[in-house]
Amino acid sequence: MSDDILFDLKGVSKKFTKGKDTITVFDGLDMSIARGDFLAIMGPSGSGKTTLLNMLGGVDQPTGGEIWFDGSRIDSLSENQLAAWRANNIGFIFQFYNLMPMLNAERNVELPLLLTKLSRSQRKKNIAAALELVSLSDRARHMPAEMSGGQQQRVAIARALVSDPKLMLCDEPTGDLDRETADEILTMLQLLNREYDKTIVMVTHDPEAAKYAKRTLHLDKGVFVEKDLAA
Amino acid sequence: MKDFYLVLKNLTRKKMRLFLTVFATFIAFMIFGTLTAFQKAFDSGIELSADDRLIVLNKISFTQVLPIAYANRVRAVEHVEAMTHLNWFGGYYQDPRSQFAMFAVDAENFMEVFDELVLTDAQRQAWIDNRQGLIAGQAIAENFGWQVGDRIPINSNIFSQRDGRTDWDFDVVGIYTGEDPQTDTNSVYFHYEYFNETQSFGGDFIGFMAVRTSDPSLNEEVIKSIDDMFANSPAETETVPEKAFNKAFIEQIGNLSLILTSVVLAAFFVILVIVGNSMILSIRERTAEIGVMKTLGFTSSRIFRMVLAESLLLALIGGVLGVLASGSLITLINNAPIQLPVLVLDSSVWSQAMLFVIGLGFITGIVPAMSALRLNIITALSRS
């Protein structure tokens, strides 16, 4: 496997059992994601976008095939090993931000750092840097309910990048935002990709959002077609 | 320790629910602390009974009297170290509703038999020297504001004097304490001679006798000697160890232990349902958040511990506050002008309470903690 390849999916299949029926989402999917890529995955509902994202994030396991990340196979890891792997390598951004409502912005950003051995003072430095990066230093003590949707999503981005992950997975990150705010968020993701070399995989329904990515994969019934929209 | 902040924030996120749940737990533990103190106080009457002390009663009933002549005969029984006799006086001070334990006793020998009562030598001598003198326990003296040197009238709701009066004048000559904090100091003792010479119901009878043997191992022998001595007489005796006598006396009220335990268990059962339900609801509301935490890399076992810690912390706050409040309530009860045994909130009550806290926290937390442990990330996130 090339050193430039961060993710490599080989013959991945995913099947669900519903009663007596077996639903096949993927059957022998092959896919590679290079370091520094900004990949948008589009497709109709039920095409398998979210299932693919879940497998990339180690929150769902394939039924068959292999998933390699940075030279290590992850599809055979135990639940606890996967949790540690996610903490070390993945930053997640959700459509509805999923901030903890009882924690202020900086405490939300701190969450992934609680899984590290960093001291409180070191954690504080990292939190400050992450909030600075998303231009929310002045909102550090604000509760999620006191912030707009766009601000909450920026806090979520700060939480995703505070532990310096290799990969950021975004599930409809602008799905709950207006156009203007969505553009701000997407510009921020683009900046993280270009300036900080973060590999980003983004699932979206929005063709405008996909334009911010370096490339887009269209998924339909578990099969995707690569189409370079950014070019 | 890093997770404690999260546990605390989760616990305090809904202030009203927290207040109501803690309040319910608080009430349960206050009931527990107070009733346990009562139970221990009643039990202490049995536990503090001397092993070498016997009670000699009329065989028909302890309400029937014995002739005074029995006293010297019992005193002469082999292995009897000391003996005093006691008559229930039915005394009250000022208010007929405030009746207390008051006995006419053989003052000269009384302190030999009840040597756990602490009285200075000077006060003891003053009592023996003054036929109208009485000694009062510290608790009752504080309740009525009596001090050594006071002259007080005490009425009887049973006896009257020969001139028809029901009040007797007494000099407070001594205030006794107890070696053990739970020793009953709510009783009053005065001279039998004063009682016998002034009351109008005929004389020379005694209520019961208290006997100290030279060794507890000789109790059976002494019991047999005394009861055999008065067998087939008009007033046969029944001699029993003091412990058995006190136990039987307390059991007349009913099985106190069972009653108190039932009340405490009922309180805890209600709390179990309330807190358990509250915890289950609370965790169910946080399904998506738990899913997010697992996604970020928190392990299931770590989340399990956090949920259980939250439940334990909830029980601990309510439990500690409840037992502290029961301490204040007990102080109030001890200081109130009512005749009750001395209540003590000692370390054993605290230890028991802490065991209940752990039990309550664990039982109410285990179901939501298991739900959190088993929660599938994808299922959880789909609810967000």
Interface residues (C-beta under 8 A of the other chain):
Chain A: N54 G57 V59 D60 E79 N80 A83 A84 W85 R86 A87 N88 F92 F94 F96 N98 M100 P101 M102 L103 R107 L111 P112 L114 L115 R159
Chain B: K2 D3 Y5 L6 K9 N10 T12 R13 A288 E289 V292 M293 K294 T295 L296 G297 F298 T299 S300 S301 I377 I378 L381 S384
